[in-house]
Amino acid sequence: EFYQMHGLWPRYTDKDWNLFDKDIELYQKEFLVAKYIGCKRLVIHPCMPYGWGVEIDKGKAFEQTLEMVEVLLPYAKQTDTLICVENMPFAKGHSFSEIAEIKRLIATVNDERVKACFDTGHNNCSQEDIAKIEVEGKYNFEVEGQPVELLLSDVEIATQDIPGWVVANEGSLTVAL
């Protein structure tokens, strides 16, 4: 049984927006593969309009990611799959490294098929953050001075052993081999 499947990294930028349609075609195939193998969650990365490691326009990143999710939503419905938007692997410079932006995207799309995937390996969501959401049913924080409340219903928290892998934990560090 497969718990989740990781989608491709969006490749299009302002310099080559034509890749958007090609990426959507690849995502369509990924939704079909997910359905075929019985996987109910497809993790996707937010858009990075200017490429990796380049200063970006956060508003443009949000709008392009919103467009991508809205285009993918019918495929998620057809294949009975959730779209799980993952936080980005760096804390500064990209709006989707912030929990609040993913919550805002989910609220804007307003569809039960769009969820969040917080990769603690990206160092943007700690084990303590996850524990707080699990225990209290919510996680309150501020973004640019504005209060934000992330509810347990906004996320799906899962841990799953992978057969054949050895996992060791010490404090907030997890190593899997």
MODELLER restraints for C-alpha pairs under 7 A, 6 or more apart:
rsr = mdl.restraints
at = mdl.atoms
rsr.add(forms.Gaussian(group=physical.xy_distance, feature=features.Distance(at['CA:2:A'], at['CA:38:A']), mean=6.80, stdev=0.5))
rsr.add(forms.Gaussian(group=physical.xy_distance, feature=features.Distance(at['CA:2:A'], at['CA:39:A']), mean=5.21, stdev=0.5))
rsr.add(forms.Gaussian(group=physical.xy_distance, feature=features.Distance(at['CA:3:A'], at['CA:39:A']), mean=5.85, stdev=0.5))
rsr.add(forms.Gaussian(group=physical.xy_distance, feature=features.Distance(at['CA:3:A'], at['CA:40:A']), mean=6.90, stdev=0.5))
rsr.add(forms.Gaussian(group=physical.xy_distance, feature=features.Distance(at['CA:3:A'], at['CA:41:A']), mean=6.86, stdev=0.5))
rsr.add(forms.Gaussian(group=physical.xy_distance, feature=features.Distance(at['CA:4:A'], at['CA:39:A']), mean=5.87, stdev=0.5))
rsr.add(forms.Gaussian(group=physical.xy_distance, feature=features.Distance(at['CA:4:A'], at['CA:40:A']), mean=6.56, stdev=0.5))
rsr.add(forms.Gaussian(group=physical.xy_distance, feature=features.Distance(at['CA:4:A'], at['CA:41:A']), mean=4.70, stdev=0.5))
rsr.add(forms.Gaussian(group=physical.xy_distance, feature=features.Distance(at['CA:4:A'], at['CA:42:A']), mean=5.89, stdev=0.5))
rsr.add(forms.Gaussian(group=physical.xy_distance, feature=features.Distance(at['CA:5:A'], at['CA:34:A']), mean=6.89, stdev=0.5))
rsr.add(forms.Gaussian(group=physical.xy_distance, feature=features.Distance(at['CA:5:A'], at['CA:39:A']), mean=6.91, stdev=0.5))
rsr.add(forms.Gaussian(group=physical.xy_distance, feature=features.Distance(at['CA:5:A'], at['CA:41:A']), mean=6.19, stdev=0.5))
rsr.add(forms.Gaussian(group=physical.xy_distance, feature=features.Distance(at['CA:5:A'], at['CA:42:A']), mean=4.94, stdev=0.5))
rsr.add(forms.Gaussian(group=physical.xy_distance, feature=features.Distance(at['CA:5:A'], at['CA:43:A']), mean=6.09, stdev=0.5))
rsr.add(forms.Gaussian(group=physical.xy_distance, feature=features.Distance(at['CA:6:A'], at['CA:42:A']), mean=5.75, stdev=0.5))
rsr.add(forms.Gaussian(group=physical.xy_distance, feature=features.Distance(at['CA:6:A'], at['CA:43:A']), mean=4.71, stdev=0.5))
rsr.add(forms.Gaussian(group=physical.xy_distance, feature=features.Distance(at['CA:6:A'], at['CA:44:A']), mean=6.49, stdev=0.5))
rsr.add(forms.Gaussian(group=physical.xy_distance, feature=features.Distance(at['CA:7:A'], at['CA:27:A']), mean=6.93, stdev=0.5))
rsr.add(forms.Gaussian(group=physical.xy_distance, feature=features.Distance(at['CA:7:A'], at['CA:30:A']), mean=6.85, stdev=0.5))
rsr.add(forms.Gaussian(group=physical.xy_distance, feature=features.Distance(at['CA:7:A'], at['CA:42:A']), mean=6.13, stdev=0.5))
rsr.add(forms.Gaussian(group=physical.xy_distance, feature=features.Distance(at['CA:7:A'], at['CA:43:A']), mean=5.48, stdev=0.5))
rsr.add(forms.Gaussian(group=physical.xy_distance, feature=features.Distance(at['CA:7:A'], at['CA:44:A']), mean=5.04, stdev=0.5))
rsr.add(forms.Gaussian(group=physical.xy_distance, feature=features.Distance(at['CA:8:A'], at['CA:44:A']), mean=6.86, stdev=0.5))
rsr.add(forms.Gaussian(group=physical.xy_distance, feature=features.Distance(at['CA:9:A'], at['CA:45:A']), mean=6.02, stdev=0.5))
rsr.add(forms.Gaussian(group=physical.xy_distance, feature=features.Distance(at['CA:10:A'], at['CA:23:A']), mean=6.62, stdev=0.5))
rsr.add(forms.Gaussian(group=physical.xy_distance, feature=features.Distance(at['CA:10:A'], at['CA:45:A']), mean=6.87, stdev=0.5))
rsr.add(forms.Gaussian(group=physical.xy_distance, feature=features.Distance(at['CA:10:A'], at['CA:47:A']), mean=5.88, stdev=0.5))
rsr.add(forms.Gaussian(group=physical.xy_distance, feature=features.Distance(at['CA:11:A'], at['CA:19:A']), mean=6.52, stdev=0.5))
rsr.add(forms.Gaussian(group=physical.xy_distance, feature=features.Distance(at['CA:12:A'], at['CA:18:A']), mean=6.99, stdev=0.5))
rsr.add(forms.Gaussian(group=physical.xy_distance, feature=features.Distance(at['CA:12:A'], at['CA:19:A']), mean=4.90, stdev=0.5))
rsr.add(forms.Gaussian(group=physical.xy_distance, feature=features.Distance(at['CA:12:A'], at['CA:20:A']), mean=5.59, stdev=0.5))
rsr.add(forms.Gaussian(group=physical.xy_distance, feature=features.Distance(at['CA:12:A'], at['CA:49:A']), mean=6.98, stdev=0.5))
rsr.add(forms.Gaussian(group=physical.xy_distance, feature=features.Distance(at['CA:13:A'], at['CA:48:A']), mean=6.91, stdev=0.5))
rsr.add(forms.Gaussian(group=physical.xy_distance, feature=features.Distance(at['CA:13:A'], at['CA:49:A']), mean=4.49, stdev=0.5))
rsr.add(forms.Gaussian(group=physical.xy_distance, feature=features.Distance(at['CA:13:A'], at['CA:50:A']), mean=5.20, stdev=0.5))
rsr.add(forms.Gaussian(group=physical.xy_distance, feature=features.Distance(at['CA:13:A'], at['CA:51:A']), mean=6.19, stdev=0.5))
rsr.add(forms.Gaussian(group=physical.xy_distance, feature=features.Distance(at['CA:14:A'], at['CA:49:A']), mean=5.73, stdev=0.5))
rsr.add(forms.Gaussian(group=physical.xy_distance, feature=features.Distance(at['CA:14:A'], at['CA:50:A']), mean=6.11, stdev=0.5))
rsr.add(forms.Gaussian(group=physical.xy_distance, feature=features.Distance(at['CA:28:A'], at['CA:75:A']), mean=6.49, stdev=0.5))
rsr.add(forms.Gaussian(group=physical.xy_distance, feature=features.Distance(at['CA:31:A'], at['CA:75:A']), mean=6.65, stdev=0.5))
rsr.add(forms.Gaussian(group=physical.xy_distance, feature=features.Distance(at['CA:31:A'], at['CA:76:A']), mean=6.71, stdev=0.5))
rsr.add(forms.Gaussian(group=physical.xy_distance, feature=features.Distance(at['CA:31:A'], at['CA:79:A']), mean=6.43, stdev=0.5))
rsr.add(forms.Gaussian(group=physical.xy_distance, feature=features.Distance(at['CA:32:A'], at['CA:79:A']), mean=6.68, stdev=0.5))
rsr.add(forms.Gaussian(group=physical.xy_distance, feature=features.Distance(at['CA:34:A'], at['CA:40:A']), mean=6.75, stdev=0.5))
rsr.add(forms.Gaussian(group=physical.xy_distance, feature=features.Distance(at['CA:35:A'], at['CA:79:A']), mean=5.64, stdev=0.5))
rsr.add(forms.Gaussian(group=physical.xy_distance, feature=features.Distance(at['CA:40:A'], at['CA:80:A']), mean=6.76, stdev=0.5))
rsr.add(forms.Gaussian(group=physical.xy_distance, feature=features.Distance(at['CA:40:A'], at['CA:81:A']), mean=4.55, stdev=0.5))
rsr.add(forms.Gaussian(group=physical.xy_distance, feature=features.Distance(at['CA:40:A'], at['CA:82:A']), mean=5.98, stdev=0.5))
rsr.add(forms.Gaussian(group=physical.xy_distance, feature=features.Distance(at['CA:41:A'], at['CA:81:A']), mean=5.44, stdev=0.5))
rsr.add(forms.Gaussian(group=physical.xy_distance, feature=features.Distance(at['CA:41:A'], at['CA:82:A']), mean=4.68, stdev=0.5))
rsr.add(forms.Gaussian(group=physical.xy_distance, feature=features.Distance(at['CA:41:A'], at['CA:83:A']), mean=6.14, stdev=0.5))
rsr.add(forms.Gaussian(group=physical.xy_distance, feature=features.Distance(at['CA:41:A'], at['CA:84:A']), mean=6.56, stdev=0.5))
rsr.add(forms.Gaussian(group=physical.xy_distance, feature=features.Distance(at['CA:42:A'], at['CA:81:A']), mean=6.83, stdev=0.5))
rsr.add(forms.Gaussian(group=physical.xy_distance, feature=features.Distance(at['CA:42:A'], at['CA:82:A']), mean=6.13, stdev=0.5))
rsr.add(forms.Gaussian(group=physical.xy_distance, feature=features.Distance(at['CA:42:A'], at['CA:83:A']), mean=5.26, stdev=0.5))
rsr.add(forms.Gaussian(group=physical.xy_distance, feature=features.Distance(at['CA:42:A'], at['CA:84:A']), mean=5.91, stdev=0.5))
rsr.add(forms.Gaussian(group=physical.xy_distance, feature=features.Distance(at['CA:43:A'], at['CA:83:A']), mean=6.11, stdev=0.5))
rsr.add(forms.Gaussian(group=physical.xy_distance, feature=features.Distance(at['CA:43:A'], at['CA:84:A']), mean=4.55, stdev=0.5))
rsr.add(forms.Gaussian(group=physical.xy_distance, feature=features.Distance(at['CA:43:A'], at['CA:85:A']), mean=5.86, stdev=0.5))
rsr.add(forms.Gaussian(group=physical.xy_distance, feature=features.Distance(at['CA:43:A'], at['CA:86:A']), mean=6.36, stdev=0.5))
rsr.add(forms.Gaussian(group=physical.xy_distance, feature=features.Distance(at['CA:43:A'], at['CA:117:A']), mean=6.96, stdev=0.5))
rsr.add(forms.Gaussian(group=physical.xy_distance, feature=features.Distance(at['CA:44:A'], at['CA:83:A']), mean=6.97, stdev=0.5))
rsr.add(forms.Gaussian(group=physical.xy_distance, feature=features.Distance(at['CA:44:A'], at['CA:84:A']), mean=6.06, stdev=0.5))
rsr.add(forms.Gaussian(group=physical.xy_distance, feature=features.Distance(at['CA:44:A'], at['CA:85:A']), mean=5.10, stdev=0.5))
rsr.add(forms.Gaussian(group=physical.xy_distance, feature=features.Distance(at['CA:44:A'], at['CA:86:A']), mean=5.99, stdev=0.5))
rsr.add(forms.Gaussian(group=physical.xy_distance, feature=features.Distance(at['CA:45:A'], at['CA:85:A']), mean=5.94, stdev=0.5))
rsr.add(forms.Gaussian(group=physical.xy_distance, feature=features.Distance(at['CA:45:A'], at['CA:86:A']), mean=5.37, stdev=0.5))
rsr.add(forms.Gaussian(group=physical.xy_distance, feature=features.Distance(at['CA:46:A'], at['CA:65:A']), mean=5.39, stdev=0.5))
rsr.add(forms.Gaussian(group=physical.xy_distance, feature=features.Distance(at['CA:46:A'], at['CA:85:A']), mean=6.70, stdev=0.5))
rsr.add(forms.Gaussian(group=physical.xy_distance, feature=features.Distance(at['CA:46:A'], at['CA:96:A']), mean=6.75, stdev=0.5))
rsr.add(forms.Gaussian(group=physical.xy_distance, feature=features.Distance(at['CA:47:A'], at['CA:61:A']), mean=5.68, stdev=0.5))
rsr.add(forms.Gaussian(group=physical.xy_distance, feature=features.Distance(at['CA:47:A'], at['CA:64:A']), mean=6.21, stdev=0.5))
rsr.add(forms.Gaussian(group=physical.xy_distance, feature=features.Distance(at['CA:47:A'], at['CA:65:A']), mean=5.13, stdev=0.5))
rsr.add(forms.Gaussian(group=physical.xy_distance, feature=features.Distance(at['CA:48:A'], at['CA:61:A']), mean=5.81, stdev=0.5))
rsr.add(forms.Gaussian(group=physical.xy_distance, feature=features.Distance(at['CA:49:A'], at['CA:56:A']), mean=6.91, stdev=0.5))
rsr.add(forms.Gaussian(group=physical.xy_distance, feature=features.Distance(at['CA:49:A'], at['CA:61:A']), mean=5.85, stdev=0.5))
rsr.add(forms.Gaussian(group=physical.xy_distance, feature=features.Distance(at['CA:50:A'], at['CA:56:A']), mean=6.12, stdev=0.5))
rsr.add(forms.Gaussian(group=physical.xy_distance, feature=features.Distance(at['CA:55:A'], at['CA:93:A']), mean=6.50, stdev=0.5))
rsr.add(forms.Gaussian(group=physical.xy_distance, feature=features.Distance(at['CA:56:A'], at['CA:93:A']), mean=6.90, stdev=0.5))
rsr.add(forms.Gaussian(group=physical.xy_distance, feature=features.Distance(at['CA:56:A'], at['CA:94:A']), mean=6.98, stdev=0.5))
rsr.add(forms.Gaussian(group=physical.xy_distance, feature=features.Distance(at['CA:58:A'], at['CA:94:A']), mean=6.43, stdev=0.5))
rsr.add(forms.Gaussian(group=physical.xy_distance, feature=features.Distance(at['CA:58:A'], at['CA:95:A']), mean=5.50, stdev=0.5))
rsr.add(forms.Gaussian(group=physical.xy_distance, feature=features.Distance(at['CA:66:A'], at['CA:105:A']), mean=6.62, stdev=0.5))
rsr.add(forms.Gaussian(group=physical.xy_distance, feature=features.Distance(at['CA:76:A'], at['CA:82:A']), mean=6.09, stdev=0.5))
rsr.add(forms.Gaussian(group=physical.xy_distance, feature=features.Distance(at['CA:76:A'], at['CA:83:A']), mean=6.71, stdev=0.5))
rsr.add(forms.Gaussian(group=physical.xy_distance, feature=features.Distance(at['CA:82:A'], at['CA:113:A']), mean=4.69, stdev=0.5))
rsr.add(forms.Gaussian(group=physical.xy_distance, feature=features.Distance(at['CA:82:A'], at['CA:114:A']), mean=5.96, stdev=0.5))
rsr.add(forms.Gaussian(group=physical.xy_distance, feature=features.Distance(at['CA:82:A'], at['CA:115:A']), mean=6.95, stdev=0.5))
rsr.add(forms.Gaussian(group=physical.xy_distance, feature=features.Distance(at['CA:83:A'], at['CA:113:A']), mean=5.96, stdev=0.5))
rsr.add(forms.Gaussian(group=physical.xy_distance, feature=features.Distance(at['CA:83:A'], at['CA:114:A']), mean=4.84, stdev=0.5))
rsr.add(forms.Gaussian(group=physical.xy_distance, feature=features.Distance(at['CA:83:A'], at['CA:115:A']), mean=6.08, stdev=0.5))
rsr.add(forms.Gaussian(group=physical.xy_distance, feature=features.Distance(at['CA:84:A'], at['CA:114:A']), mean=5.97, stdev=0.5))
rsr.add(forms.Gaussian(group=physical.xy_distance, feature=features.Distance(at['CA:84:A'], at['CA:115:A']), mean=4.68, stdev=0.5))
rsr.add(forms.Gaussian(group=physical.xy_distance, feature=features.Distance(at['CA:84:A'], at['CA:116:A']), mean=4.87, stdev=0.5))
rsr.add(forms.Gaussian(group=physical.xy_distance, feature=features.Distance(at['CA:84:A'], at['CA:117:A']), mean=5.35, stdev=0.5))
rsr.add(forms.Gaussian(group=physical.xy_distance, feature=features.Distance(at['CA:85:A'], at['CA:115:A']), mean=6.31, stdev=0.5))
rsr.add(forms.Gaussian(group=physical.xy_distance, feature=features.Distance(at['CA:85:A'], at['CA:116:A']), mean=4.87, stdev=0.5))
rsr.add(forms.Gaussian(group=physical.xy_distance, feature=features.Distance(at['CA:85:A'], at['CA:117:A']), mean=5.52, stdev=0.5))
rsr.add(forms.Gaussian(group=physical.xy_distance, feature=features.Distance(at['CA:86:A'], at['CA:116:A']), mean=6.05, stdev=0.5))
rsr.add(forms.Gaussian(group=physical.xy_distance, feature=features.Distance(at['CA:86:A'], at['CA:117:A']), mean=4.44, stdev=0.5))
rsr.add(forms.Gaussian(group=physical.xy_distance, feature=features.Distance(at['CA:86:A'], at['CA:118:A']), mean=5.70, stdev=0.5))
rsr.add(forms.Gaussian(group=physical.xy_distance, feature=features.Distance(at['CA:86:A'], at['CA:119:A']), mean=6.81, stdev=0.5))
rsr.add(forms.Gaussian(group=physical.xy_distance, feature=features.Distance(at['CA:87:A'], at['CA:96:A']), mean=5.50, stdev=0.5))
rsr.add(forms.Gaussian(group=physical.xy_distance, feature=features.Distance(at['CA:87:A'], at['CA:97:A']), mean=5.05, stdev=0.5))
rsr.add(forms.Gaussian(group=physical.xy_distance, feature=features.Distance(at['CA:87:A'], at['CA:117:A']), mean=6.62, stdev=0.5))
rsr.add(forms.Gaussian(group=physical.xy_distance, feature=features.Distance(at['CA:87:A'], at['CA:118:A']), mean=5.53, stdev=0.5))
rsr.add(forms.Gaussian(group=physical.xy_distance, feature=features.Distance(at['CA:87:A'], at['CA:119:A']), mean=6.45, stdev=0.5))
rsr.add(forms.Gaussian(group=physical.xy_distance, feature=features.Distance(at['CA:88:A'], at['CA:96:A']), mean=5.73, stdev=0.5))
rsr.add(forms.Gaussian(group=physical.xy_distance, feature=features.Distance(at['CA:88:A'], at['CA:97:A']), mean=4.64, stdev=0.5))
rsr.add(forms.Gaussian(group=physical.xy_distance, feature=features.Distance(at['CA:88:A'], at['CA:122:A']), mean=6.71, stdev=0.5))
rsr.add(forms.Gaussian(group=physical.xy_distance, feature=features.Distance(at['CA:89:A'], at['CA:97:A']), mean=6.81, stdev=0.5))
rsr.add(forms.Gaussian(group=physical.xy_distance, feature=features.Distance(at['CA:89:A'], at['CA:122:A']), mean=4.33, stdev=0.5))
rsr.add(forms.Gaussian(group=physical.xy_distance, feature=features.Distance(at['CA:90:A'], at['CA:97:A']), mean=6.13, stdev=0.5))
rsr.add(forms.Gaussian(group=physical.xy_distance, feature=features.Distance(at['CA:90:A'], at['CA:122:A']), mean=6.51, stdev=0.5))
rsr.add(forms.Gaussian(group=physical.xy_distance, feature=features.Distance(at['CA:91:A'], at['CA:97:A']), mean=5.21, stdev=0.5))
rsr.add(forms.Gaussian(group=physical.xy_distance, feature=features.Distance(at['CA:91:A'], at['CA:124:A']), mean=6.18, stdev=0.5))
rsr.add(forms.Gaussian(group=physical.xy_distance, feature=features.Distance(at['CA:95:A'], at['CA:101:A']), mean=6.11, stdev=0.5))
rsr.add(forms.Gaussian(group=physical.xy_distance, feature=features.Distance(at['CA:96:A'], at['CA:102:A']), mean=6.11, stdev=0.5))
rsr.add(forms.Gaussian(group=physical.xy_distance, feature=features.Distance(at['CA:97:A'], at['CA:124:A']), mean=6.40, stdev=0.5))
rsr.add(forms.Gaussian(group=physical.xy_distance, feature=features.Distance(at['CA:100:A'], at['CA:143:A']), mean=6.93, stdev=0.5))
rsr.add(forms.Gaussian(group=physical.xy_distance, feature=features.Distance(at['CA:100:A'], at['CA:148:A']), mean=6.61, stdev=0.5))
rsr.add(forms.Gaussian(group=physical.xy_distance, feature=features.Distance(at['CA:102:A'], at['CA:116:A']), mean=6.65, stdev=0.5))
rsr.add(forms.Gaussian(group=physical.xy_distance, feature=features.Distance(at['CA:103:A'], at['CA:150:A']), mean=6.96, stdev=0.5))
rsr.add(forms.Gaussian(group=physical.xy_distance, feature=features.Distance(at['CA:106:A'], at['CA:114:A']), mean=6.11, stdev=0.5))
rsr.add(forms.Gaussian(group=physical.xy_distance, feature=features.Distance(at['CA:106:A'], at['CA:115:A']), mean=6.57, stdev=0.5))
rsr.add(forms.Gaussian(group=physical.xy_distance, feature=features.Distance(at['CA:115:A'], at['CA:154:A']), mean=6.33, stdev=0.5))
rsr.add(forms.Gaussian(group=physical.xy_distance, feature=features.Distance(at['CA:115:A'], at['CA:155:A']), mean=5.91, stdev=0.5))
rsr.add(forms.Gaussian(group=physical.xy_distance, feature=features.Distance(at['CA:116:A'], at['CA:154:A']), mean=6.93, stdev=0.5))
rsr.add(forms.Gaussian(group=physical.xy_distance, feature=features.Distance(at['CA:116:A'], at['CA:155:A']), mean=5.35, stdev=0.5))
rsr.add(forms.Gaussian(group=physical.xy_distance, feature=features.Distance(at['CA:118:A'], at['CA:125:A']), mean=6.44, stdev=0.5))
rsr.add(forms.Gaussian(group=physical.xy_distance, feature=features.Distance(at['CA:119:A'], at['CA:125:A']), mean=6.99, stdev=0.5))
rsr.add(forms.Gaussian(group=physical.xy_distance, feature=features.Distance(at['CA:120:A'], at['CA:126:A']), mean=5.80, stdev=0.5))
rsr.add(forms.Gaussian(group=physical.xy_distance, feature=features.Distance(at['CA:127:A'], at['CA:172:A']), mean=6.66, stdev=0.5))
rsr.add(forms.Gaussian(group=physical.xy_distance, feature=features.Distance(at['CA:132:A'], at['CA:139:A']), mean=6.44, stdev=0.5))
rsr.add(forms.Gaussian(group=physical.xy_distance, feature=features.Distance(at['CA:133:A'], at['CA:139:A']), mean=5.24, stdev=0.5))
rsr.add(forms.Gaussian(group=physical.xy_distance, feature=features.Distance(at['CA:133:A'], at['CA:152:A']), mean=5.93, stdev=0.5))
rsr.add(forms.Gaussian(group=physical.xy_distance, feature=features.Distance(at['CA:134:A'], at['CA:152:A']), mean=6.76, stdev=0.5))
rsr.add(forms.Gaussian(group=physical.xy_distance, feature=features.Distance(at['CA:137:A'], at['CA:151:A']), mean=5.95, stdev=0.5))
rsr.add(forms.Gaussian(group=physical.xy_distance, feature=features.Distance(at['CA:137:A'], at['CA:152:A']), mean=4.96, stdev=0.5))
rsr.add(forms.Gaussian(group=physical.xy_distance, feature=features.Distance(at['CA:138:A'], at['CA:149:A']), mean=6.60, stdev=0.5))
rsr.add(forms.Gaussian(group=physical.xy_distance, feature=features.Distance(at['CA:138:A'], at['CA:150:A']), mean=5.45, stdev=0.5))
rsr.add(forms.Gaussian(group=physical.xy_distance, feature=features.Distance(at['CA:138:A'], at['CA:151:A']), mean=4.24, stdev=0.5))
rsr.add(forms.Gaussian(group=physical.xy_distance, feature=features.Distance(at['CA:138:A'], at['CA:152:A']), mean=5.52, stdev=0.5))
rsr.add(forms.Gaussian(group=physical.xy_distance, feature=features.Distance(at['CA:139:A'], at['CA:149:A']), mean=5.70, stdev=0.5))
rsr.add(forms.Gaussian(group=physical.xy_distance, feature=features.Distance(at['CA:139:A'], at['CA:150:A']), mean=5.06, stdev=0.5))
rsr.add(forms.Gaussian(group=physical.xy_distance, feature=features.Distance(at['CA:139:A'], at['CA:151:A']), mean=6.44, stdev=0.5))
rsr.add(forms.Gaussian(group=physical.xy_distance, feature=features.Distance(at['CA:140:A'], at['CA:148:A']), mean=5.71, stdev=0.5))
rsr.add(forms.Gaussian(group=physical.xy_distance, feature=features.Distance(at['CA:140:A'], at['CA:149:A']), mean=4.51, stdev=0.5))
rsr.add(forms.Gaussian(group=physical.xy_distance, feature=features.Distance(at['CA:140:A'], at['CA:150:A']), mean=6.33, stdev=0.5))
rsr.add(forms.Gaussian(group=physical.xy_distance, feature=features.Distance(at['CA:141:A'], at['CA:147:A']), mean=5.91, stdev=0.5))
rsr.add(forms.Gaussian(group=physical.xy_distance, feature=features.Distance(at['CA:141:A'], at['CA:148:A']), mean=5.43, stdev=0.5))
rsr.add(forms.Gaussian(group=physical.xy_distance, feature=features.Distance(at['CA:141:A'], at['CA:149:A']), mean=6.62, stdev=0.5))
rsr.add(forms.Gaussian(group=physical.xy_distance, feature=features.Distance(at['CA:142:A'], at['CA:148:A']), mean=5.61, stdev=0.5))
rsr.add(forms.Gaussian(group=physical.xy_distance, feature=features.Distance(at['CA:165:A'], at['CA:176:A']), mean=6.39, stdev=0.5))
rsr.add(forms.Gaussian(group=physical.xy_distance, feature=features.Distance(at['CA:165:A'], at['CA:177:A']), mean=5.37, stdev=0.5))
rsr.add(forms.Gaussian(group=physical.xy_distance, feature=features.Distance(at['CA:166:A'], at['CA:176:A']), mean=5.60, stdev=0.5))
rsr.add(forms.Gaussian(group=physical.xy_distance, feature=features.Distance(at['CA:166:A'], at['CA:177:A']), mean=5.17, stdev=0.5))
rsr.add(forms.Gaussian(group=physical.xy_distance, feature=features.Distance(at['CA:167:A'], at['CA:175:A']), mean=5.67, stdev=0.5))
rsr.add(forms.Gaussian(group=physical.xy_distance, feature=features.Distance(at['CA:167:A'], at['CA:176:A']), mean=4.36, stdev=0.5))
rsr.add(forms.Gaussian(group=physical.xy_distance, feature=features.Distance(at['CA:167:A'], at['CA:177:A']), mean=6.44, stdev=0.5))
rsr.add(forms.Gaussian(group=physical.xy_distance, feature=features.Distance(at['CA:168:A'], at['CA:174:A']), mean=5.80, stdev=0.5))
rsr.add(forms.Gaussian(group=physical.xy_distance, feature=features.Distance(at['CA:168:A'], at['CA:175:A']), mean=5.36, stdev=0.5))
rsr.add(forms.Gaussian(group=physical.xy_distance, feature=features.Distance(at['CA:168:A'], at['CA:176:A']), mean=6.56, stdev=0.5))
rsr.add(forms.Gaussian(group=physical.xy_distance, feature=features.Distance(at['CA:169:A'], at['CA:175:A']), mean=6.54, stdev=0.5))
